[in-house]
Amino acid sequence: MARLERTDRVTLKGKLMSMPVVDSDMCTACGICIDECPNGCYDLEDVAALNRPDDCTECGICTDACPNGAIS
């Protein structure tokens, strides 16, 4: 899969995406965001953590993939 450029911000469900934020109270550490992120921005500690924000292209895939709505 080709790496998205930061300037390729997309609209997801009618909203322009921005840097994702993980709500640690809602995260169950399922790891889906890690599997779905095309740029490998997440690590799993006690909860999911966006540990490589400079690699994030703000594509919104993690937000859509999170089954608990913990990423916004």
C-alpha positions as CSV (number, residue, x, y, z in Angstrom):
1,M,0.0,0.0,0.0
2,A,1.4,3.4,-0.9
3,R,2.1,5.8,1.9
4,L,-0.4,8.7,1.9
5,E,1.0,12.2,2.0
6,R,0.0,14.6,4.8
7,T,-1.6,16.9,2.3
8,D,-4.0,14.2,1.2
9,R,-6.5,14.9,4.0
10,V,-9.8,13.2,3.4
11,T,-13.4,13.7,4.3
12,L,-14.8,10.8,6.3
13,K,-18.5,10.8,7.0
14,G,-18.8,14.4,6.0
15,K,-16.1,15.7,8.3
16,L,-12.5,16.8,7.4
17,M,-10.2,14.6,9.5
18,S,-7.5,15.9,11.8
19,M,-4.9,14.3,14.1
20,P,-6.6,11.4,15.9
21,V,-7.0,11.4,19.7
22,V,-7.3,8.2,21.7
23,D,-9.7,8.2,24.7
24,S,-7.8,5.9,27.1
25,D,-11.0,5.3,29.2
26,M,-12.8,3.9,26.1
27,C,-9.9,2.0,24.6
28,T,-9.9,-1.8,25.2
29,A,-6.5,-2.4,23.6
30,C,-8.0,-4.6,20.9
31,G,-5.2,-3.6,18.4
32,I,-7.5,-3.0,15.5
33,C,-6.1,0.5,15.0
34,I,-2.6,-0.9,14.8
35,D,-3.7,-3.4,12.1
36,E,-5.6,-0.8,10.1
37,C,-3.3,2.2,10.2
38,P,-1.6,2.3,6.8
39,N,1.4,4.2,8.2
40,G,2.0,2.2,11.4
41,C,1.5,5.2,13.7
42,Y,0.1,3.2,16.7
43,D,1.6,1.1,19.4
44,L,-0.1,-0.9,22.0
45,E,0.8,-0.1,25.6
46,D,-1.9,-0.4,28.2
47,V,-4.1,1.2,25.6
48,A,-3.5,2.2,22.0
49,A,-1.1,5.2,21.6
50,L,-0.4,7.3,18.6
51,N,3.4,7.1,19.1
52,R,4.4,8.4,15.6
53,P,2.2,11.4,15.0
54,D,4.6,12.8,12.4
55,D,3.8,9.8,10.2
56,C,0.0,10.3,10.6
57,T,-1.6,11.5,7.4
58,E,-5.0,12.2,9.2
59,C,-6.7,9.7,6.9
60,G,-9.3,8.7,9.5
61,I,-9.0,4.9,8.9
62,C,-8.3,4.3,12.6
63,T,-11.3,6.4,13.7
64,D,-13.6,4.4,11.5
65,A,-12.1,1.1,12.4
66,C,-12.2,1.5,16.2
67,P,-15.2,-0.7,17.4
68,N,-15.4,1.2,20.7
69,G,-15.4,4.7,19.3
70,A,-12.2,5.5,21.4
71,I,-10.5,7.3,18.6
72,S,-11.8,10.7,17.4
